[in-house]
Amino acid sequence: MSTAADPADPLSTALLDTMMLANRLVTTEAMRAAPDGRLTPPQFRILNYLAGASGASLSEVAAHLGVRLPTASVMLVKLASEGHVVRSRDPDSRRRMQLRLTRQGETVVAAVRGALLARLGTGLLALGPEDRAALQGAVPALQKLLGAV
């Protein structure tokens, strides 16, 4: 008996399809809700990450995005030039740069997250109580699953 999951498993397929739909929602709202309309989904992911991990390094951002350091560096230079992120030397390590959101970056994150939460809230209101309860019950399992993948 094999312990590997079957990639054609209907649940795996349904979860992947659902995550792709969720990603499309985030992509659409990141572009629509950004004040200047020029925010890409990876840029939003960086800003959203820094909102919860202020002072993170370039390496930490790259690891979070799943990209190489030069790719993350190019995105951060752009975000800094647009006034969303500020880079400063870590007082404990001359080689490490700390990354923080500016007020403008915080405003962008709040706008995009607010738009996403509003869309989700509207969608949840359209569901019946049983569907909302099923989703509420599934959230811990989804978080555990995605943390283990």
Contact map, one row per residue, 1 for C-alpha under 8 A:
11100000000000000000000000000000000000000000000000000000000000000000000000000000000000000000000000000000000000000000000000000000000000000000000000000
11110000000000000000000000000000000000000000000000000000000000000000000000000000000000000000000000000000000000000000000000000000000000000000000000000
11111000000000000000000000000000000000000000000000000000000000000000000000000000000000000000000000000000000000000000000000000000000000000000000000000
01111100000000000000000000000000000000000000000000000000000000000000000000000000000000000000000000000000000000000000000000000000000000000000000000000
00111110100000000000000000000000000000000000000000000000000000000000000000000000000000000000000000000000000000000000000000000000000000000000000000000
00011111100000000000000000000000000000000000000000000000000000000000000000000000000000000000000000000000000000000000000000000000000000000000000000000
00001111100110000000000000000000000000000000000000000000000000000000000000000000000000000000000000000000000000000000000000000000000000000000000000000
00000111110110000000000000000000000000000000000000000000000000000000000000000000000000000000000000000000000000000000000000000000000000000000000000000
00001111111110000000000000000000000000000000000000000000000000000000000000000000000000000000000000000000000000000000000000000000000000000000000000000
00000001111111000000000000000000000000000000000000000000000000000000000000000000000000000000000000000000000000000000000000000000000000000000000000000
00000000111111100000000000000000000000000000000000000000000000000000000000000000000000000000000000000000000000000000000000000000000000000000000000000
00000011111111110000000000000000000000000000000000000000000000000000000000000000000000000000000000000000000000000000000000000000000000000000000000000
00000011111111111000000000000000000000000000000000000000000000000000000000000000000000000000000000000000000000000000000000000000000000000000000000000
00000000011111111100000000000000000000000000000000000000000000000000000000000000000000000000000000000000000000000000000000000000000000000000000000000
00000000001111111110000000000000000000000000000000000000000000000000000000000000000000000000000000000000000000000000000000000000000000000000000000000
00000000000111111111000000000000000000000000000000000000000000000000000000000000000000000000000000000000000000000000000000000000000000000000000000000
00000000000011111111100000000000000000000000000000000000000000000000000000000000000000000000000000000000000000000000000000000000000000000000000000000
00000000000001111111110000000000000000000000000000000000000000000000000000000000000000000000000000000000000000000000000000000000000000000000000000000
00000000000000111111111000000000000000000000000000000000000000000000000000000000000000000000000000000000000000000000000000000000000000000000000000000
00000000000000011111111100000000000000000000000000000000000000000000000000000000000000000000000000000000000000000000000000000000000000000000000000000
00000000000000001111111110000000000000000000000000000000000000000000000000000000000000000000000000000000000000000000000000000000000000000000000000000
00000000000000000111111111000000000000000000000000000000000000000000000000000000000000000000000000000000000000000000000000000000000000000000000000000
00000000000000000011111111100000000000000000000000000000000000000000000000000000000000000000000000000000000000000000000000000000000000000000000000000
00000000000000000001111111110000000000000000000000000000000000000000000000000000000000000000000000000000000000000000000000000000000000000000000000000
00000000000000000000111111111000000000000000000000000000000000000000000000000000000000000000000000000000000000000001000000000000000000000000000000000
00000000000000000000011111111100000000001000000000000000000000000000000000000000000000000000000000000000000000000001000000000000000000000000000000000
00000000000000000000001111111110000000011000000000000000000000000000000000000000000000000000000000000000000000000000000000000000000000000000000000000
00000000000000000000000111111111000000000000000000000000000000000000000000000000000000000000000000000000000000000000000000000000000000000000000000000
00000000000000000000000011111111110000000000000000000000000000000000000000000000000000000000000000000000000000010011000000000000000000000000000000000
00000000000000000000000001111111110000111001000000000000000000000000000000000000000000000000000000000000000000010000000000000000000000000000000000000
00000000000000000000000000111111110011111000000000000000000000000000000000000000000000000000000000000000000000000000000000000000000000000000000000000
00000000000000000000000000011111110010000000000000000000000000000000000000000000000000000000000000000000000000000000000000000000000000000000000000000
00000000000000000000000000001111111010000000000000000000000000000000000000000000000000000000000000000000000100110010000000000000000000000000000000000
00000000000000000000000000001111111111100000000000000000000000000000000000000000000000000000000000000000000100110000000000000000000000000000000000000
00000000000000000000000000000000111110000000000000000000000000000000000000000000000000000000000000000000000100100000000000000000000000000000000000000
00000000000000000000000000000000011111100000000000000000000000000000000000000000000000000000000000000000000000000000000000000000000000000000000000000
00000000000000000000000000000011111111100000000000000000000000000000000000000000000000000000000000000000000000000000000000000000000000000000000000000
00000000000000000000000000000010010111110000000000000000000000000000000000000000000000000000000000000000000000000000000000000000000000000000000000000
00000000000000000000000000000110010111111011000000000000000000000000000000000000000000000000000000000000000000000000000000000000000000000000000000000
00000000000000000000000000100110000001111111000000000000000000000000000000000000000000000000000000000000000000000000000000000000000000000000000000000
00000000000000000000000001100110000000111111100000000000000000000000000000000000000000000000000000000000000000000000000000000000000000000000000000000
00000000000000000000000000000000000000011111110000000000000000001000000000000000000000000000000000000000000000000000000000000000000000000000000000000
00000000000000000000000000000000000000111111111000000000000000000000000000100010000000000000000000000000000000000000000000000000000000000000000000000
00000000000000000000000000000100000000111111111100000000000000000000000000000000000000000000000000000000000010000000000000000000000000000000000000000
00000000000000000000000000000000000000001111111110000000000000001000000000000000000000000000000000000000000000000000000000000000000000000000000000000
00000000000000000000000000000000000000000111111111000000000010001000000000000000000000000000000000000000000000000000000000000000000000000000000000000
00000000000000000000000000000000000000000011111111100000000000000000000000000000000110000000000000001000110010000000000000000000000000000000000000000
00000000000000000000000000000000000000000001111111110000000000000000000000000000000000000000000000000000000010000000000000000000000000000000000000000
00000000000000000000000000000000000000000000111111111000000010010000000000000000000000000000000000000000000000000000000000000000000000000000000000000
00000000000000000000000000000000000000000000011111111111000000000000000000000000000000000000000000111000000000000000000000000000000000000000000000000
00000000000000000000000000000000000000000000001111111100000000000000000000000000000000000000000000011000010010000000000000000000000000000000000000000
00000000000000000000000000000000000000000000000111111100000000000000000000000000000000000000000000000000000000000000000000000000000000000000000000000
00000000000000000000000000000000000000000000000011111111000000000000000000000000000000000000000000000000000000000000000000000000000000000000000000000
00000000000000000000000000000000000000000000000001111111000000000000000000000000000000000000000001111000000000000000000000000000000000000000000000000
00000000000000000000000000000000000000000000000001001111100000000000000000000000000000000000000001110000000000000000000000000000000000000000000000000
00000000000000000000000000000000000000000000000001001111110110000000000000000000000000000000000001110000000000000000000000000000000000000000000000000
00000000000000000000000000000000000000000000000000000011111110000000000000000000000000000000000111100000000000000000000000000000000000000000000000000
00000000000000000000000000000000000000000000000000000001111111000000100110000000000000000000000011100000000000000000000000000000000000000000000000000
00000000000000000000000000000000000000000000000000000000111111100000100000000000000000000000000000000000000000000000000000000000000000000000000000000
00000000000000000000000000000000000000000000000000000001111111110000000000000000000000000000000000000000000000000000000000000000000000000000000000000
00000000000000000000000000000000000000000000010010000001111111111000000100000000000000000000000000000000000000000000000000000000000000000000000000000
00000000000000000000000000000000000000000000000000000000011111111111101100000000000000000000000000000000000000000000000000000000000000000000000000000
00000000000000000000000000000000000000000000000000000000001111111111000000000000000000000000000000000000000000000000000000000000000000000000000000000
00000000000000000000000000000000000000000000000010000000000111111110000000000000000000000000000000000000000000000000000000000000000000000000000000000
00000000000000000000000000000000000000000100110000000000000011111110000100000000000000000000000000000000000000000000000000000000000000000000000000000
00000000000000000000000000000000000000000000000000000000000001111111000000000000000000000000000000000000000000000000000000000000000000000000000000000
00000000000000000000000000000000000000000000000000000000000001111111101100000000000000000000000000000000000000000000000000000000000000000000000000000
00000000000000000000000000000000000000000000000000000000000001100111111100000000000000000000000000000000000000000000000000000000000000000000000000000
00000000000000000000000000000000000000000000000000000000011001000011111110000000000000000000000000000000000000000000000000000000000000000000000000000
00000000000000000000000000000000000000000000000000000000000000000001111111000000000000000000000000000000000000000000000000000000000000000000000000000
00000000000000000000000000000000000000000000000000000000000001000011111111100000000000000000000000000000000000000000000000000000000000000000000000000
00000000000000000000000000000000000000000000000000000000010011001011111111110000000000000000000000000000000000000000000000000000000000000000000000000
00000000000000000000000000000000000000000000000000000000010000000000111111111000000000000000000000000000000000000000000000000000000000000000000000000
00000000000000000000000000000000000000000000000000000000000000000000011111111100000000000000000000000000000000000000000000000000000000000000000000000
00000000000000000000000000000000000000000010000000000000000000000000001111111110000000000000000000000000000000000000000000000000000000000000000000000
00000000000000000000000000000000000000000000000000000000000000000000000111111111000010000000000000000000000000000000000000000000000000000000000000000
00000000000000000000000000000000000000000000000000000000000000000000000011111111100000000000000000000000000000000000000000000000000000000000000000000
00000000000000000000000000000000000000000000000000000000000000000000000001111111110000000000000000000000000000000000000000000000000000000000000000000
00000000000000000000000000000000000000000010000000000000000000000000000000111111111110000000000000000000000000000000000000000000000000000000000000000
00000000000000000000000000000000000000000000000000000000000000000000000000011111111111100000000000000000000000000000000000000000000000000000000000000
00000000000000000000000000000000000000000000000000000000000000000000000000001111111100000000000000000000000000000000000000000000000000000000000000000
00000000000000000000000000000000000000000000000000000000000000000000000000000111111110000000000000000000000000000000000000000000000000000000000000000
00000000000000000000000000000000000000000000000000000000000000000000000000000011111111000000000000000101100000000000000000000000000000000000000000000
00000000000000000000000000000000000000000000001000000000000000000000000000000011111111000000000000001111110000000000000000000000000000000000000000000
00000000000000000000000000000000000000000000001000000000000000000000000000010011011111100000000000111100100000000000000000000000000000000000000000000
00000000000000000000000000000000000000000000000000000000000000000000000000000001001111110000000000111100000000000000000000000000000000000000000000000
00000000000000000000000000000000000000000000000000000000000000000000000000000001000011111000000011110000000000000000000000000000000000000000000000000
00000000000000000000000000000000000000000000000000000000000000000000000000000000000001111100000011100000000000000000000000000000000000000000000000000
00000000000000000000000000000000000000000000000000000000000000000000000000000000000000111110111111000000000000000000000000000000000000000000000000000
00000000000000000000000000000000000000000000000000000000000000000000000000000000000000011111111111000000000000000000000000000000000000000000000000000
00000000000000000000000000000000000000000000000000000000000000000000000000000000000000001111110000000000000000000000000000000000000000000000000000000
00000000000000000000000000000000000000000000000000000000000000000000000000000000000000000111110000000000000000000000000000000000000000000000000000000
00000000000000000000000000000000000000000000000000000000000000000000000000000000000000001111111100000000000000000000000000000000000000000000000000000
00000000000000000000000000000000000000000000000000000000000000000000000000000000000000001111111110000000000000000000000000000000000000000000000000000
00000000000000000000000000000000000000000000000000000000000000000000000000000000000000001100111110000000000000000000000000000000000000000000000000000
00000000000000000000000000000000000000000000000000000000100000000000000000000000000000001100111111000000000000000000000000000000000000000000000000000
00000000000000000000000000000000000000000000000000000000110000000000000000000000000000111100011111100000000000000000000000000000000000000000000000000
00000000000000000000000000000000000000000000000000000111110000000000000000000000000000111100000111110000000000000000000000000000000000000000000000000
00000000000000000000000000000000000000000000000001000111110000000000000000000000000011110000000011111000000000000000000000000000000000000000000000000
00000000000000000000000000000000000000000000000001100111000000000000000000000000000011100000000001111100000000000000000000000000000000000000000000000
00000000000000000000000000000000000000000000001001100100000000000000000000000000000111000000000000111111110000000000000000000000000000000000000000000
00000000000000000000000000000000000000000000000000000000000000000000000000000000001111000000000000011111110000000000000000000000000000000000000000000
00000000000000000000000000000000000000000000000000000000000000000000000000000000000100000000000000001111111000000000000000000000000000000000000000000
00000000000000000000000000000000000000000000000000000000000000000000000000000000001100000000000000001111111100000000000000000000000000000000000000000
00000000000000000000000000000000000000000000001000000000000000000000000000000000001110000000000000001111111110000000000000000000000000000000000000000
00000000000000000000000000000000000000000000001000100000000000000000000000000000000100000000000000001111111111000000000000000000000000000000000000000
00000000000000000000000000000000000000000000000000000000000000000000000000000000000000000000000000000011111111100000000000000000000000000000000000000
00000000000000000000000000000000111000000000000000000000000000000000000000000000000000000000000000000001111111110000000000000000000000000000000000000
00000000000000000000000000000000000000000001001100100000000000000000000000000000000000000000000000000000111111111000000000000000000000000000000000000
00000000000000000000000000000000000000000000000000000000000000000000000000000000000000000000000000000000011111111100000000000000000000000000000000000
00000000000000000000000000000000111000000000000000000000000000000000000000000000000000000000000000000000001111111110000000000000000000000000000000000
00000000000000000000000000001100110000000000000000000000000000000000000000000000000000000000000000000000000111111111000000000000000000000000000000000
00000000000000000000000000000000000000000000000000000000000000000000000000000000000000000000000000000000000011111111100000000000000000000000000000000
00000000000000000000000000000000000000000000000000000000000000000000000000000000000000000000000000000000000001111111110000000000000000000000000000000
00000000000000000000000000001000100000000000000000000000000000000000000000000000000000000000000000000000000000111111111000000000000000000000000000000
00000000000000000000000011001000000000000000000000000000000000000000000000000000000000000000000000000000000000011111111100000000000000000000000000000
00000000000000000000000000000000000000000000000000000000000000000000000000000000000000000000000000000000000000001111111110000000000000000000000000000
00000000000000000000000000000000000000000000000000000000000000000000000000000000000000000000000000000000000000000111111111000000000000000000000000000
00000000000000000000000000000000000000000000000000000000000000000000000000000000000000000000000000000000000000000011111111100000000000000000000000000
00000000000000000000000000000000000000000000000000000000000000000000000000000000000000000000000000000000000000000001111111110000000000000000000000000
00000000000000000000000000000000000000000000000000000000000000000000000000000000000000000000000000000000000000000000111111111000000000000000000000000
00000000000000000000000000000000000000000000000000000000000000000000000000000000000000000000000000000000000000000000011111111100000000000000000000000
00000000000000000000000000000000000000000000000000000000000000000000000000000000000000000000000000000000000000000000001111111110000000000000000000000
00000000000000000000000000000000000000000000000000000000000000000000000000000000000000000000000000000000000000000000000111111110000100000000000000000
00000000000000000000000000000000000000000000000000000000000000000000000000000000000000000000000000000000000000000000000011111111000000000000000000000
00000000000000000000000000000000000000000000000000000000000000000000000000000000000000000000000000000000000000000000000001111111000000000000000000000
00000000000000000000000000000000000000000000000000000000000000000000000000000000000000000000000000000000000000000000000000111111101100000000000000000
00000000000000000000000000000000000000000000000000000000000000000000000000000000000000000000000000000000000000000000000000001111111100000000000000000
00000000000000000000000000000000000000000000000000000000000000000000000000000000000000000000000000000000000000000000000000000011111110000000000000000
00000000000000000000000000000000000000000000000000000000000000000000000000000000000000000000000000000000000000000000000000000001111111000000000000000
00000000000000000000000000000000000000000000000000000000000000000000000000000000000000000000000000000000000000000000000000000011111111100000000000000
00000000000000000000000000000000000000000000000000000000000000000000000000000000000000000000000000000000000000000000000000010011111111110000000000000
00000000000000000000000000000000000000000000000000000000000000000000000000000000000000000000000000000000000000000000000000000000111111111000000000000
00000000000000000000000000000000000000000000000000000000000000000000000000000000000000000000000000000000000000000000000000000000011111111100000000000
00000000000000000000000000000000000000000000000000000000000000000000000000000000000000000000000000000000000000000000000000000000001111111110000000000
00000000000000000000000000000000000000000000000000000000000000000000000000000000000000000000000000000000000000000000000000000000000111111110000000000
00000000000000000000000000000000000000000000000000000000000000000000000000000000000000000000000000000000000000000000000000000000000011111111100000000
00000000000000000000000000000000000000000000000000000000000000000000000000000000000000000000000000000000000000000000000000000000000001111111110000000
00000000000000000000000000000000000000000000000000000000000000000000000000000000000000000000000000000000000000000000000000000000000000111111111000000
00000000000000000000000000000000000000000000000000000000000000000000000000000000000000000000000000000000000000000000000000000000000000001111111100000
00000000000000000000000000000000000000000000000000000000000000000000000000000000000000000000000000000000000000000000000000000000000000001111111110000
00000000000000000000000000000000000000000000000000000000000000000000000000000000000000000000000000000000000000000000000000000000000000000111111111000
00000000000000000000000000000000000000000000000000000000000000000000000000000000000000000000000000000000000000000000000000000000000000000011111111100
00000000000000000000000000000000000000000000000000000000000000000000000000000000000000000000000000000000000000000000000000000000000000000001111111110
00000000000000000000000000000000000000000000000000000000000000000000000000000000000000000000000000000000000000000000000000000000000000000000111111111
00000000000000000000000000000000000000000000000000000000000000000000000000000000000000000000000000000000000000000000000000000000000000000000011111111
00000000000000000000000000000000000000000000000000000000000000000000000000000000000000000000000000000000000000000000000000000000000000000000001111111
00000000000000000000000000000000000000000000000000000000000000000000000000000000000000000000000000000000000000000000000000000000000000000000000111111
00000000000000000000000000000000000000000000000000000000000000000000000000000000000000000000000000000000000000000000000000000000000000000000000011111
